[in-house]
Structures are given as structure tokens and as C-alpha cells.
Amino acid sequence: MKKNHYIFKLTAIALAFIGMPILLYFQGDFPKRDVLMDTLSLVTILGFTLLLSQFFSTRLNKNLVKKIRMINVLNIHKFIGYLFISILLLHPFFIIIPKFFDNGVTPSDAFIKIITTFSSTGVILGLIAYTAMLVLLITSFFRFKIHLKYKTWRNLHGYLTLLFVITATWHVINIGRHSNISFSIYYLLMVTSGIYYLLKTYLFKTSKK
């Protein structure tokens, strides 16, 4: 019974963070592009939603820790984090790839315009999210080399994560190619539930103490 319950939870998580965005993507009335660009768009969307799932794959998830042990939970968290942050770091380059195939703005000019445009709220939020994501990757990968105490690193990791998910979600809803009403509601629900889970765990822990 417990095993079936655990499998049900994993299936529900997979459907929420993988199945649902795929469904919304293919049901959305978005302008169709070539296979390469549509694939990059879908990979970017899944990379973002799977990073949102990180709220539920940490040591804070006591039920998951009991089922598959702490070391396995951490390995899953690290694998998803390193893989999909690396993918999202390529997001600006995914945007300029089409410039290699048309006669308009050159790829280099398009890239410079992206990183120097401060008149758009969406672009500014994207730059903040990108910076937070990059610092997250560096401080996680080189945690022991920069000699941060565990508590300091954990708090930094948590604050950077909150900064990233809030600004990235706002960025996606504001100027994302696939920011229709259904996707916007989905992102807000996932982010809100993740932040609520995180705060509830810490607040409960604090009040208990």
C-alpha cells in the first residue's frame, strides 16, 4: 500500500511538471516555427518547470527522504539542478539562433541588444533571473572551494532560488513567446505552491522550536 502511494505521488509530480506543460504547449495556439526552434522552446519550458519542481526534491520533503534516503534525494536535486540550469543558461542563445538563418539583424547584434535593453521590464527581469541562476550554479558547484559555512550557503541558496523563480516567472509571463492565459495560470500555481511549501516548512520548524 505504501509503495503504491509513493508511486502515485511520483506520477503526480511528473504529470504536474512534465506532462502538464507539454499538454499546454501542444494545445496552445502559438505561431508554428521549424522543428528546431519548436524543440528548443519546449526544452526551455520543461527546463524551467523542472527547476520549479526542485522545491519538492530537497531534504525538506521528509516523506521522500524516508522512502529513498537522503543521499538519493540530494542526487536527484543536484542532477535536475545542474542539468536544467545549464540548459536555461543557453536560453539567450536559443533566441538568437534564428538570426543565423535570416537576412535581418546579425546574431551578435541581437545578443548585444538583449543584454543592453533596459527599457523593457520583461528584459530586466530576465537579466536578474539569469544572474541569480548563474550565481546559484557557481555557488552550488564550488561550494566547498569558496569555503562557505553550510548554514550560510543554505540561506544564500534559498534566497537566490526565491529571487530566481519570482523574477523568471514574471519574465516568462511578461514577454514569453508562450505566455498565454493557461500557461500564466499554470506557472503562478506552481510557483505559489512551491514557495508556500518552502515557507510552511521553515515557519513550522521555527514555531516548533
Secondary structure, DSSP 8 states (H G I E B T S, - for coil): -HHHHHHHHHHHHHIIIIIHHHHHHHHS------HHHHHHHHHHHHHHHHHHGGGGSSTT-HHHHHHH-HHHHHHHHHHHHHHHHHHHTTHHHHHHGGGGSSSSS-HHHHHHHHHH--S-HHHHHHHHHHHHHHHHHHHHHTTTTTT--HHHHHHHHHHHHHHHHHHHHHHHHHH-TT--HHHHHHHHHHHHHHHHHHHHHHHHHHHH-
